Amino acid sequence: MRIRYQTDDECIYPDTCAPLENAAKKGEITLQGWSTGQYPGMRLPDDSVNEVRYLGLWDATNQQNWGLDDHYNEGIEFTLLKSGQLSFGVDGQKWILPPNSLTITRPWQLHHVGDPHIGASRLYWLILDVHVRRPNDVWQWPDWLLMSEEELQQLTTLLSMNENPVWRADDNIMTCFENIMQLLDNGKPEDNITRLKIYINQLLMAILDMLEDQHIAIDSYITSSYRTVELFLKELSAHVGYDWTLEEMASECGLSRTQFSAYCKQITNMSPLQFLKNCRIEEASKQLLNRPNLPITTISFDCGFNSSQYFATVFRQLKGCSPKQYRAEFAG
């Protein structure tokens, strides 16, 4: 789940792979890529394969001093670790990927590569925008895919209704990735669009075949509105400084105010605004202890309160003492 908003102090954007780009500029790794949007690499021509946000490879022949911290992508991401090992994490879980690992992450899944740095490795990736940003969105596949409606529906179901992000790639998937990556050596992107479409079709078909062979247990809860609200509320505590309204919170989840409020009540036993107020006080409590020299008034504004007096009143209601007393009693 991605919280998308902009304030005077903060902008939330999809990942730009800046550490990767910087390493390539310094000559620390080999980087090849074709992209649209903000990703590094050669530009794909407009209106050809707009759904392909980024495809590419890196080749790191030694230990690096960078990694890709927690981030989201503008689409579903498929990566293949061709050689070496990588630390990989999704939604708080971690793996050490061996060669020939396939990872699949969806746009709302927070993930990272490196712990915190990456080792010697050769990695391939494809980020394909299917116009979803939260679990309950409707997937929209590119119109240049050749798969039948039934096949695309099955692929959507298998990709969206299971939580396993790490798989063992079979020979067919590895061949499809190699074909795509070989295009990067074949000149300009505009000269290879037809082949690119064909190879991506083949890759998606190979992934569908692999997933069907796994006899995956499907869980519709994963794509439910309940799950979308649950993920939103989980991230809300990291964004308490924003001046949220009920309408904006509901919009983030693609729901009406009534629907969002009902799910929030079911999950937290609080109204959305009550839950937000609790999140703000919990964040303020942490800052009071972790930033002992920061004025209490500054903390109150940082945590989304428009008045220091109101902050003190709410704090006392929830914590049983004033912010000043709390800091004095519990600060180390």
MIFILO-628531 format. One record per residue (C-alpha): residue number from 1; z, x, y. Coordinates in Angstrom, 3 decimals. Each point is the difference from the previous one (the first is absolute). Example, Ala and Ser with C-alpha at 12.3 -4.5 7.8 and 13.67 -1.06 7.14 Angstrom:
2
num zz xx yy
1 7.800 12.300 -4.500;
2 -0.660 1.370 3.440;
//
This chain:
332
num zz xx yy
1 0.000 0.000 0.000;
2 -0.953 1.439 3.361;
3 1.723 -1.047 3.190;
4 -2.787 0.087 2.584;
5 0.944 -0.059 3.640;
6 -0.005 1.997 3.174;
7 2.696 0.503 2.608;
8 0.313 2.211 3.061;
9 1.774 2.615 -2.101;
10 -1.570 -0.273 -3.430;
11 -3.319 -0.661 -1.673;
12 -0.385 -0.554 -3.723;
13 -3.339 1.195 -1.369;
14 -1.397 0.616 -3.488;
15 0.133 3.558 -1.278;
16 -2.468 2.444 1.586;
17 0.494 2.850 -2.504;
18 0.801 2.340 2.921;
19 1.854 2.616 -2.134;
20 -2.977 0.137 -2.344;
21 -2.443 0.400 2.873;
22 2.126 2.705 1.612;
23 0.192 1.963 -3.250;
24 -3.784 -0.147 -0.321;
25 -0.482 1.233 3.577;
26 2.287 2.954 -0.747;
27 -1.998 0.851 -3.120;
28 2.958 -0.648 -2.286;
29 -1.935 -2.483 -2.144;
30 -3.535 -1.213 -0.569;
31 -0.498 -3.547 1.289;
32 -3.083 -2.176 -0.347;
33 -0.177 -3.624 1.000;
34 -2.028 -2.939 1.227;
35 1.809 -2.581 2.061;
36 0.102 -2.859 2.439;
37 2.725 -0.704 2.522;
38 2.596 2.655 0.781;
39 -0.260 2.060 -3.187;
40 -1.380 3.566 0.130;
41 -3.385 0.891 -1.434;
42 -3.674 -0.747 0.549;
43 -0.627 -3.474 1.401;
44 -1.496 -2.593 -2.280;
45 -2.809 -1.908 1.773;
46 0.952 -3.259 1.675;
47 -0.511 -3.272 -1.892;
48 -0.858 1.725 -3.272;
49 3.228 0.238 -1.980;
50 2.605 -0.927 2.601;
51 2.498 -0.811 -2.739;
52 0.071 3.655 -1.061;
53 2.714 1.273 2.300;
54 0.270 3.479 -1.481;
55 -1.258 1.917 -3.006;
56 0.438 3.673 -0.557;
57 1.628 2.915 -1.745;
58 2.326 2.850 0.702;
59 0.170 3.277 -1.870;
60 3.223 1.949 0.531;
61 0.038 3.233 -1.964;
62 3.604 0.897 0.827;
63 3.316 -1.519 1.069;
64 -0.190 -1.738 3.392;
65 2.564 -0.471 2.773;
66 -0.996 -3.626 0.695;
67 -0.049 -3.340 -1.740;
68 -0.933 -3.580 0.800;
69 3.214 -1.742 0.995;
70 0.622 -3.719 -0.560;
71 -3.026 -1.919 1.246;
72 -2.223 -3.032 -0.509;
73 -3.770 -0.222 -0.377;
74 -2.639 -2.338 1.389;
75 -0.968 -1.189 -3.438;
76 0.669 0.486 -3.666;
77 0.046 3.686 -0.882;
78 -1.180 1.538 -3.274;
79 0.725 3.696 -0.539;
80 -0.793 2.299 -2.904;
81 1.891 3.260 -0.451;
82 -2.690 2.206 -1.486;
83 2.149 3.109 -0.491;
84 3.434 1.337 0.841;
85 3.147 -2.078 0.434;
86 1.211 -2.172 2.865;
87 3.201 -1.758 0.957;
88 -0.798 -3.627 0.774;
89 2.228 -2.836 1.138;
90 -0.447 -3.742 0.533;
91 2.617 -2.446 1.278;
92 2.861 2.388 -0.745;
93 -1.172 1.028 -3.495;
94 -1.205 3.542 -0.711;
95 -2.352 1.622 -2.527;
96 -1.228 3.501 -0.753;
97 -3.678 -0.636 -0.635;
98 -1.749 2.062 -2.690;
99 -3.760 0.650 0.048;
100 -2.240 -3.057 -0.494;
101 2.550 -2.381 1.534;
102 -1.405 -3.085 1.709;
103 2.103 -1.583 2.756;
104 -0.560 -3.445 1.499;
105 1.861 -1.006 3.163;
106 -0.419 -3.183 2.010;
107 0.011 -0.234 3.817;
108 3.596 -1.245 0.257;
109 1.430 2.716 -2.254;
110 1.785 2.882 1.689;
111 -0.910 3.203 -1.832;
112 0.015 3.769 0.386;
113 -1.574 3.085 -1.571;
114 2.083 3.170 -0.208;
115 3.729 0.594 -0.316;
116 -0.207 0.838 2.813;
117 -2.896 2.445 -0.429;
118 -2.961 -0.054 -2.359;
119 -0.785 2.662 -2.562;
120 -3.306 1.427 -1.179;
121 -2.102 -3.053 -0.828;
122 -3.415 -1.626 0.145;
123 0.176 -3.658 1.006;
124 -2.698 -2.675 0.373;
125 0.496 -3.305 1.831;
126 -1.661 -3.236 1.068;
127 1.524 -2.479 2.478;
128 -1.775 -3.348 -0.149;
129 0.867 -2.727 2.499;
130 0.221 -3.386 -1.704;
131 1.461 -1.625 3.135;
132 3.556 -0.393 -1.269;
133 3.089 1.325 1.758;
134 2.725 -1.934 -1.831;
135 0.498 -1.283 -3.553;
136 -0.969 -3.630 0.688;
137 -3.313 0.759 1.776;
138 -3.287 -1.005 -1.634;
139 -2.028 2.987 -1.205;
140 -3.528 0.282 1.408;
141 -2.191 2.409 -1.925;
142 -3.136 1.585 1.557;
143 -3.138 -2.115 -0.391;
144 -1.877 3.031 -1.385;
145 2.018 0.014 -3.201;
146 -2.017 -1.054 -3.039;
147 2.870 -1.319 -2.093;
148 0.072 -3.700 -0.798;
149 2.480 -2.342 1.681;
150 1.933 -0.194 -3.262;
151 0.181 3.799 -0.278;
152 1.125 0.377 3.612;
153 2.649 -2.666 -0.480;
154 1.257 1.760 -3.107;
155 0.042 3.350 1.819;
156 1.900 -1.577 2.906;
157 2.552 -1.501 -2.371;
158 0.574 3.242 -1.882;
159 0.267 2.082 3.169;
160 2.198 -2.369 1.970;
161 2.347 -1.435 -2.636;
162 1.432 3.140 -1.554;
163 2.275 2.601 1.573;
164 -1.102 3.083 -1.943;
165 -1.623 2.500 2.422;
166 -0.622 2.873 -2.461;
167 -2.458 0.022 -2.904;
168 -1.720 2.444 -2.303;
169 -3.687 0.138 0.982;
170 -2.470 -0.231 -2.865;
171 -3.247 1.986 -0.234;
172 -2.039 -2.796 1.572;
173 2.197 -0.160 3.102;
174 -0.041 3.786 0.367;
175 -3.792 0.052 -0.232;
176 -0.296 -2.727 2.649;
177 2.223 1.946 2.386;
178 -1.981 3.190 -0.616;
179 -3.245 -1.831 0.802;
180 1.421 -1.275 3.283;
181 1.356 3.399 0.998;
182 -3.302 1.736 -0.780;
183 -1.590 -2.100 2.741;
184 2.107 1.904 2.528;
185 -2.082 3.094 -0.801;
186 -3.317 -1.849 0.224;
187 -0.451 -0.115 3.741;
188 0.610 -2.714 2.555;
189 1.774 -3.243 -0.879;
190 -2.893 -2.130 1.255;
191 -2.293 1.595 -2.597;
192 2.271 -0.997 -2.883;
193 1.118 -3.567 0.726;
194 -1.840 -1.581 -2.934;
195 1.426 2.509 -2.468;
196 3.446 -0.411 1.522;
197 -0.100 -3.767 -0.523;
198 -1.149 0.436 -3.589;
199 2.698 2.565 -0.821;
200 2.774 -2.106 1.546;
201 -1.209 -2.975 -2.046;
202 0.182 2.155 -3.105;
203 3.481 1.258 0.892;
204 1.391 -3.501 0.550;
205 -1.536 -1.178 -3.263;
206 1.552 2.970 -1.796;
207 3.404 -0.768 1.531;
208 -0.324 -3.649 -1.064;
209 -0.829 1.090 -3.562;
210 2.988 2.341 -0.072;
211 2.432 -2.593 1.339;
212 -1.224 -2.633 -2.449;
213 0.520 2.427 -2.862;
214 3.626 0.465 1.098;
215 0.846 -3.703 -0.565;
216 2.002 -0.067 3.226;
217 2.795 -2.508 0.442;
218 -0.954 -2.078 3.052;
219 2.703 -1.109 2.454;
220 -1.113 -2.520 2.640;
221 3.249 0.581 1.921;
222 -1.428 3.309 1.225;
223 -2.636 -1.802 2.113;
224 2.184 -2.906 1.091;
225 1.010 -0.912 3.535;
226 3.596 0.517 -1.139;
227 -0.831 3.622 -0.808;
228 -1.745 0.438 3.359;
229 3.061 -1.222 1.911;
230 2.265 2.117 -2.208;
231 -1.945 3.161 0.863;
232 -0.105 -0.898 3.690;
233 3.767 -0.479 0.142;
234 0.525 3.274 -1.847;
235 -1.891 1.881 2.724;
236 1.353 -1.963 2.939;
237 3.109 2.183 0.339;
238 -2.240 2.943 0.926;
239 -1.515 -1.946 2.905;
240 2.959 -1.722 1.626;
241 -0.893 1.302 3.465;
242 -3.005 -2.279 0.237;
243 0.482 -3.299 1.847;
244 -0.742 -2.201 -3.001;
245 -0.546 -3.729 0.250;
246 0.047 -2.391 -2.925;
247 -3.724 -0.620 0.507;
248 -0.795 3.721 -0.227;
249 2.071 0.511 -3.138;
250 -1.689 -2.963 -1.676;
251 -3.426 1.252 1.092;
252 0.667 3.405 -1.561;
253 0.340 -1.796 -3.332;
254 -2.938 -2.359 0.517;
255 2.288 -3.035 -0.042;
256 1.091 -2.826 2.266;
257 3.397 0.191 1.671;
258 1.333 -2.664 -2.360;
259 -1.267 1.762 -3.125;
260 1.258 3.389 1.131;
261 3.414 -1.377 0.929;
262 0.350 -1.705 -3.379;
263 -0.813 3.193 -1.911;
264 2.338 2.041 2.217;
265 2.819 -2.453 -0.606;
266 -0.634 0.129 -3.743;
267 -0.006 3.809 -0.088;
268 2.811 0.796 2.435;
269 1.915 -3.276 0.463;
270 -0.576 0.501 3.735;
271 -2.506 -1.227 2.538;
272 -2.589 2.606 1.078;
273 1.685 0.555 3.360;
274 3.422 0.291 -1.619;
275 -1.365 2.566 -2.447;
276 -1.652 1.917 2.851;
277 3.278 0.029 1.921;
278 1.801 1.371 -3.066;
279 -2.642 2.717 -0.423;
280 0.416 0.993 3.636;
281 3.779 0.266 -0.285;
282 -0.263 2.046 -3.211;
283 -2.429 2.401 1.657;
284 2.231 0.205 3.078;
285 2.975 0.791 -2.244;
286 -1.873 2.930 -1.498;
287 -1.007 1.310 3.402;
288 3.549 -0.266 1.344;
289 1.135 2.363 -2.757;
290 -3.038 2.247 -0.339;
291 -0.651 0.451 3.728;
292 3.504 0.347 1.475;
293 -1.198 1.232 3.405;
294 -2.515 -2.798 0.544;
295 1.268 -2.624 2.471;
296 0.847 -3.339 -1.567;
297 -2.219 -1.790 2.517;
298 -2.986 2.086 -1.132;
299 0.707 -0.837 -3.633;
300 0.170 -3.704 0.802;
301 -3.445 0.053 1.636;
302 -1.464 2.221 -2.737;
303 1.096 -2.576 -2.554;
304 -1.658 -2.926 1.730;
305 2.793 -1.455 2.124;
306 -0.962 -0.884 3.559;
307 3.594 0.068 1.231;
308 2.809 2.431 -0.780;
309 2.489 -2.815 0.486;
310 -1.745 -2.192 -2.559;
311 -0.213 2.981 -2.358;
312 3.757 0.527 0.264;
313 0.658 -3.687 -0.650;
314 -2.206 -0.133 -3.107;
315 1.346 3.325 -1.243;
316 3.576 -1.252 0.214;
317 -0.958 -3.231 -1.807;
318 -1.505 1.896 -2.925;
319 2.148 3.139 -0.132;
320 3.334 -1.268 1.296;
321 0.285 2.587 2.757;
322 -1.858 1.285 3.044;
323 -2.742 2.653 -0.323;
324 2.284 2.492 1.732;
325 2.851 -0.694 -2.404;
326 -2.368 0.239 -2.985;
327 -1.257 3.410 1.094;
328 3.520 1.266 0.646;
329 1.295 -1.156 -3.400;
330 -2.868 0.950 -2.280;
331 -1.782 2.945 1.655;
332 0.564 3.186 -1.939;
//
